[in-house]
Structure formats: structure tokens, C-alpha cells
């Protein structure tokens, strides 16, 4: 469903003129209302897809108007974006608690408002394309709840995620588990410097992503109206439709959610640890292969040098044996020269023994590295 109709509500005509000016070059139908009661009077007839709703207005403030819109089945589907001169955490949480999808702080520029509307347009399109899927998922969830106990669902989930090795697959398994409890949810995974967002019905709205960022370090549980946000170090989960008419069931579901998120967090950490170990294993195997290649290169070079030395000494020995008798030397001189030659040859043989020692040392190092790689692989 492409965004076409917008209703802007503000008691200051100047603010409405600014919005009209910003949106005049976009293909939107824009209607305006100067008060909360006027908005409620005209909204069903005009049927806007998005309402830009000022917070501070006389008679009815924006929060009261939003509550009335969300309480009316004919208008509860309309996307509300609050427009306010104040943007504290408390006000944003108040806006979200009454059902708003986004929040923009005055004064805002052309680009910021257009960007926010484009994001809401994407949200509308996702909601429209997934309506049938949501209905099917809801029917499946209630059917599953009718045939399986809550603890059975939890046990099945724990058994299932033990076999999962992919982060995205784990996120979708968690959402499916919550759907089996009839819960609609938004989810954030924090992996190093990356944030991944998932939703049981399409995509997370901008205000949900802001809430995750603002509240991730501010306590384990945050409850407002029929919503609950659960924080763990690398996972945040927002439930959108906690039961409100049965306090016992609400408390039981809250405990289930905390346990399920805790288990999911441990599995997520296990997956990330396995990924890091696999990377380390690959790096170690690459290093071992490189060392093996270099060792064999060095041994080959040593063998080559040894053979060249043997060849040189053999040629030298043959030349001495042929020429010394013709040089007119006395016996002592010949013995002295042959003794020196023999000593040099013996030293060469000793060097060959050293080469064998080096080869043995290299083999020991390679054996140790192979044992280390086997230990890592296991």
C-alpha cells in the first residue's frame, strides 16, 4: 500500500503551512486539522494512511488524540508520527506507549521530514504485503497453543536451537516460538558493531529501533501498557501485545519470555564463538601449510648445498691425487697435504650430519603443529 494520504494536525497555522510547503513537491494528498477534536471528527471520512500529530495542543493533546485513534477499530490501523518541540526519552516512550510509529522533533528540515515519510511508506508497503501472512501465522499460533502446553513450546524451542548454527536462522526461530504464544514482537541482535533487526510482521518501525538504542543499557525489563521490552547484553526483545486482562497469564508469559531470551542469548554467543573458532582454525591450517612449504624448501636447499659440496670435494680429491705425485714433493709434504684434504672432507661429512639434525628438528616441529591442529579441530 503506497503512501498517498496524509493528515497534519496542529493548532498553529504556521506549522501547517511549513508542512504543506515541504510536501508540495511530493505526490501526497494532504489535509489539515487545527485541533484534536477536529482530527477525530474528520479522520474516518478522509481515511489518511499517516497522521502528523502535534503533541502540545489545547483541548486534547497529541497523546490523547492518539489513544482515541488506536482505541477505534476504524482508525487503529492509521500510522501516527508525533511532531513535538521536545524529544526527551520520556516523551518518546510516552509516544510509543500510546501507539505511535515514529517521532520527529521541531524544528525539522525538508530532508528529515521527507526521509521519515519515506520510511513510513516502506512500513505501509511491508504491512500490506504481509497481511495475509500475519493472519495465517496468527491462526497457526492459536492452533499450536490449543494442542501444546506453554512449557512444551519452550522445550521444543530449546531442542530446536541447539542444532542452529546461523544467526539469522536463530532470530527467526525465536520469533516463531513467540508467535506460538500468540505474541507479536520486534527483535535486535547486537553482534560486535553490527545491529540486526527482525520483526514478526515485516520490519521494525523507526521508533522501535530508537527504543532499542536508548534502553539497551537501562535495565532488564521495561513495561508500558500492553508492551514489554526485555534487555540482555546482545539481545533486546520488544513484545507488542502482552495480555492485559489476565494478570496471572501476563506474569507467566513475562517469565517465559525472560527465560527464552536468556537461552537464545547463550545460543547466539555459542554460534559466534564457533564462528570465531572456525576462523582461527582456518588461519592455523593456513599457517601450518605455509610453514610446511617453507620447511621443505629449506631442507631441499640444504640437500642441494650438501650435494654441491660433495661434488666439489670429490673433484678436488681427484685433482690432488693426479697432480701431487708430479709435483716433486717429499713424502712428509704429501702426507701433510692429504691429511689436510681428508680433514676437510671429514668436516663436510660432519656438516651432513648437522643437516640430518635440522631435518629431524623440522619433522618434530611439523608433528607438534599437526597435533595442535588436530586438537583445535576437535
BADREN-756703 format. One line per field, with one value per residue (C-alpha): x, y, z; residue in one letter. Coordinates in steps of 0.1 Angstrom, whole numbers, plus 5000, padded with zeros to 4 digits. Each point is the difference from the previous one (the first is absolute). Last residue first. Layout:
BEGIN
xx <- X, ... $
yy <- Y, ... $
zz <- Z, ... $
aa <- A, ... $
// end
This chain:
BEGIN
xx <- 5383, 5014, 5021, 5015, 5007, 5017, 5022, 5010, 5009, 5021, 5019, 5007, 5012, 5023, 5014, 5005, 5019, 5022, 5008, 5009, 5023, 5017, 5004, 5016, 5024, 5010, 5008, 5021, 5020, 5006, 5013, 5023, 5013, 5008, 5019, 5020, 5008, 5013, 5022, 5014, 5006, 5020, 5021, 5006, 5012, 5023, 5014, 5007, 5020, 4984, 5010, 4967, 4991, 4988, 4978, 4982, 4977, 4991, 4995, 4977, 4979, 4997, 4989, 4974, 4986, 5001, 4981, 4974, 4994, 4996, 4974, 4982, 4999, 4988, 4971, 4990, 5000, 4979, 4975, 4998, 4993, 4973, 4985, 4999, 4985, 4972, 4992, 5000, 4975, 4977, 5002, 4991, 4970, 4988, 5004, 4980, 4972, 4999, 4999, 4971, 4982, 5006, 4985, 4969, 4996, 5002, 4973, 4977, 5006, 4993, 4967, 4992, 5005, 4979, 4972, 4999, 4997, 4974, 4979, 5004, 4990, 4970, 4988, 5000, 4980, 4976, 4994, 4995, 4976, 4981, 4995, 4990, 4973, 4983, 5033, 5016, 5033, 4995, 5031, 5029, 5033, 5032, 5035, 5030, 5038, 5002, 4964, 4971, 4963, 4974, 4964, 4969, 4963, 5001, 5037, 5025, 5038, 5021, 5037, 5014, 5012, 5027, 4979, 4975, 5009, 5012, 4971, 4976, 5014, 4996, 4963, 4995, 5013, 4975, 5014, 4993, 4974, 4977, 5020, 5028, 5038, 5028, 5037, 5025, 5036, 5030, 5007, 4967, 4971, 4968, 4967, 4965, 4964, 4970, 4965, 4990, 4974, 5021, 5009, 5009, 5027, 5015, 4999, 5018, 5027, 5005, 5002, 5029, 5018, 4998, 5015, 5030, 5008, 5011, 4967, 4999, 4997, 4973, 4975, 5003, 4996, 4970, 4983, 5005, 4985, 4970, 4995, 5001, 4972, 4979, 4992, 4968, 4981, 5031, 5009, 4966, 5004, 5034, 4989, 4970, 5023, 5026, 4973, 4987, 5035, 5007, 4968, 5010, 5037, 4998, 4980, 5022, 5031, 4986, 4989, 5035, 5016, 4978, 5009, 5037, 4992, 4981, 5030, 5023, 4976, 4999, 5038, 5007, 4976, 5014, 4987, 4994, 4984, 5007, 4987, 4985, 4990, 4976, 4977, 4979, 4994, 5031, 5021, 4992, 5006, 5033, 5009, 4990, 5020, 5031, 4999, 4989, 4984, 4987, 4976, 4986, 4987, 4998, 4968, 4994, 4963, 4990, 4981, 4976, 4969, 5007, 4999, 5023, 5031, 4985, 4988, 5034, 5017, 4977, 5008, 5038, 4997, 4984, 4963, 4983, 5032, 5029, 5035, 5007, 4995, 4989, 5012, 4974, 5008, 4977, 4972, 4964, 4984, 4965, 5014, 5024, 4977, 4985, 5030, 5023, 4976, 4999, 5038, 5004, 5008, 4996, 5017, 4996, 5029, 4997, 5036, 5020, 5029, 5010, 4975, 5012, 5024, 4977, 4970, 5020, 5011, 4965, 4987, 5026, 4989, 4964, 5009, 4974, 5016, 4987, 5013, 4981, 5018, 4986, 5021, 5025, 5002, 4982 $
yy <- 4686, 5021, 5020, 4968, 4986, 5033, 4999, 4964, 5009, 5030, 4977, 4975, 5028, 5012, 4965, 4996, 5033, 4989, 4967, 5019, 5023, 4970, 4985, 5032, 4999, 4965, 5013, 5027, 4972, 4985, 5034, 5001, 4965, 5012, 5030, 4977, 4977, 5029, 5011, 4965, 4996, 5033, 4989, 4965, 5015, 5023, 4973, 4977, 5026, 5022, 4998, 5014, 4970, 4978, 5029, 5004, 4970, 4994, 5037, 5004, 4970, 5014, 5034, 4985, 4979, 5030, 5022, 4972, 4994, 5037, 5002, 4971, 5017, 5033, 4982, 4982, 5032, 5017, 4971, 5002, 5037, 4996, 4971, 5023, 5028, 4979, 4985, 5035, 5012, 4970, 5004, 5037, 4992, 4974, 5025, 5026, 4975, 4989, 5036, 5007, 4969, 5010, 5035, 4984, 4975, 5029, 5020, 4969, 4994, 5037, 4997, 4968, 5017, 5030, 4977, 4983, 5034, 5012, 4969, 5004, 5037, 4992, 4971, 5023, 5027, 4973, 4989, 5035, 5008, 4968, 5008, 5036, 4989, 5029, 5016, 4973, 5013, 5012, 5018, 4980, 5017, 4979, 5012, 4976, 5004, 5010, 4991, 5023, 4992, 5025, 4996, 5013, 4999, 5033, 5007, 4975, 5004, 4970, 4993, 5035, 5031, 4989, 4990, 5028, 5027, 4978, 4976, 5029, 5017, 4967, 4999, 5036, 4993, 4971, 4964, 4982, 4974, 4985, 4977, 5026, 4998, 5025, 4994, 5024, 4998, 5013, 4966, 4980, 5018, 4980, 5021, 4985, 5012, 4980, 4988, 4974, 4972, 4976, 4981, 5034, 5002, 4968, 5012, 5032, 4980, 4977, 5030, 5014, 4967, 4996, 5035, 4991, 4967, 4969, 4985, 4965, 5010, 5025, 4972, 4983, 5033, 5009, 4966, 5004, 5035, 4988, 4971, 5024, 5020, 4969, 4987, 4993, 5033, 5021, 4985, 5009, 5035, 5004, 4986, 5024, 5029, 4989, 4998, 5035, 5014, 4984, 5015, 5035, 4997, 5020, 5028, 5002, 5002, 5027, 5020, 4997, 5011, 5030, 5007, 5001, 5023, 5022, 5003, 5008, 5027, 5015, 5000, 5014, 5030, 5010, 4995, 5026, 4981, 4964, 4970, 4968, 4967, 4971, 5014, 4975, 5017, 4984, 5012, 5036, 4996, 4984, 5029, 5025, 4982, 4998, 5037, 5015, 5033, 5024, 4972, 4983, 4965, 4975, 4979, 4971, 4993, 4964, 5011, 5022, 4978, 4978, 5032, 4997, 5008, 5033, 5009, 4993, 5020, 5030, 4998, 4998, 5030, 5023, 5005, 5033, 5020, 4986, 4989, 4966, 5009, 4971, 4992, 4974, 4973, 4978, 5025, 4989, 5034, 4989, 4982, 5028, 5029, 5002, 4985, 5027, 5028, 4988, 5000, 5035, 5020, 4973, 4997, 4979, 4990, 4977, 4990, 5000, 5020, 5035, 5016, 4979, 5025, 5030, 4983, 4990, 5036, 5013, 4976, 5014, 5036, 4991, 4991, 4976, 4970, 4969, 4989, 4973, 4980, 4981, 4982, 4975, 4969, 4969 $
zz <- 5179, 4971, 5025, 5014, 4966, 4990, 5031, 4993, 4964, 5014, 5023, 4972, 4977, 5028, 5005, 4963, 4998, 5029, 4982, 4968, 5019, 5016, 4965, 4989, 5029, 4990, 4965, 5016, 5017, 4965, 4989, 5030, 4991, 4964, 5014, 5023, 4971, 4979, 5029, 5005, 4962, 5000, 5031, 4987, 4967, 5018, 5022, 4970, 4981, 4973, 4964, 4987, 4977, 5029, 5012, 4967, 4995, 5036, 5005, 4971, 5011, 5035, 4987, 4977, 5029, 5023, 4975, 4993, 5037, 5006, 4972, 5015, 5034, 4985, 4982, 5031, 5020, 4973, 5000, 5038, 4999, 4974, 5020, 5031, 4980, 4986, 5034, 5015, 4974, 5005, 5038, 4997, 4977, 5025, 5028, 4981, 4992, 5036, 5013, 4976, 5011, 5037, 4993, 4983, 5029, 5025, 4980, 5000, 5038, 5007, 4981, 5018, 5034, 4989, 4988, 5035, 5017, 4975, 5007, 5038, 4999, 4977, 5022, 5030, 4982, 4988, 5036, 5012, 4972, 5006, 5037, 4992, 4975, 4981, 4988, 4979, 4984, 4965, 4986, 5015, 4996, 5002, 5005, 4996, 5004, 5037, 5009, 4999, 5001, 4988, 5009, 4983, 5010, 5020, 5006, 5015, 5000, 5012, 5003, 5007, 4983, 4976, 4970, 5007, 4976, 4971, 5002, 5003, 4969, 4981, 5011, 4990, 4965, 4995, 5000, 4968, 4988, 5026, 5023, 5000, 4996, 5005, 4998, 5016, 4991, 5021, 5016, 4994, 5016, 4992, 5001, 5000, 4995, 5012, 4995, 5025, 4996, 5020, 4968, 4986, 5028, 4987, 4964, 5010, 5018, 4970, 4978, 5021, 5001, 4962, 4996, 5023, 4983, 5019, 5011, 5015, 5036, 4988, 4995, 5033, 5019, 4978, 5006, 5037, 5000, 4980, 5023, 5029, 4985, 4995, 4965, 4981, 5004, 4999, 4967, 4985, 5014, 4984, 4967, 4998, 5009, 4974, 4973, 5009, 5000, 4967, 4985, 5013, 4988, 4968, 5016, 5031, 4979, 4978, 5030, 5016, 4968, 4999, 5036, 4990, 4971, 5024, 5024, 4971, 4988, 5035, 5004, 4965, 5004, 5033, 5035, 5028, 5016, 5011, 4980, 5015, 4985, 5002, 5026, 5022, 5033, 5015, 4971, 5007, 5037, 4992, 4978, 5027, 5027, 4977, 4994, 4966, 5006, 4973, 4989, 4969, 5007, 4972, 4999, 4976, 4995, 5009, 5031, 4980, 4995, 5030, 5022, 5030, 4979, 4989, 5035, 5015, 4972, 5008, 5037, 4993, 4976, 5025, 5002, 5009, 4993, 4979, 5009, 4983, 4963, 4979, 4965, 4991, 4974, 4979, 5000, 4999, 4991, 5013, 5030, 5009, 4998, 5035, 5018, 4984, 5008, 5037, 5001, 4986, 4969, 4974, 4966, 4969, 4977, 4969, 4992, 4968, 5013, 4990, 5024, 5029, 5015, 4994, 5014, 5031, 5005, 4995, 5027, 5024, 4993, 5006, 5036, 5015, 4983, 4982, 4966, 4982, 4973, 4970, 4974, 5016, 4978, 5012 $
aa <- X, X, X, X, X, X, X, X, X, X, X, X, X, X, X, X, X, X, X, X, X, X, X, X, X, X, X, X, X, X, X, X, X, X, X, X, X, X, X, X, X, X, X, X, X, X, X, X, X, X, X, X, X, X, X, X, X, X, X, X, X, X, X, X, X, X, X, X, X, X, X, X, X, X, X, X, X, X, X, X, X, X, X, X, X, X, X, X, X, X, X, X, X, X, X, X, X, X, X, X, X, X, X, X, X, X, X, X, X, X, X, X, X, X, X, X, X, X, X, X, X, X, X, X, X, X, X, X, X, X, X, X, X, X, X, X, X, X, X, X, X, X, X, X, X, X, X, X, X, X, X, X, X, X, X, X, X, X, X, X, X, X, X, X, X, X, X, X, X, X, X, X, X, X, X, X, X, X, X, X, X, X, X, X, X, X, X, X, X, X, X, X, X, X, X, X, X, X, X, X, X, X, X, X, X, X, X, X, X, X, X, X, X, X, X, X, X, X, X, X, X, X, X, X, X, X, X, X, X, X, X, X, X, X, X, X, X, X, X, X, X, X, X, X, X, X, X, X, X, X, X, X, X, X, X, X, X, X, X, X, X, X, X, X, X, X, X, X, X, X, X, X, X, X, X, X, X, X, X, X, X, X, X, X, X, X, X, X, X, X, X, X, X, X, X, X, X, X, X, X, X, X, X, X, X, X, X, X, X, X, X, X, X, X, X, X, X, X, X, X, X, X, X, X, X, X, X, X, X, X, X, X, X, X, X, X, X, X, X, X, X, X, X, X, X, X, X, X, X, X, X, X, X, X, X, X, X, X, X, X, X, X, X, X, X, X, X, X, X, X, X, X, X, X, X, X, X, X $
// end
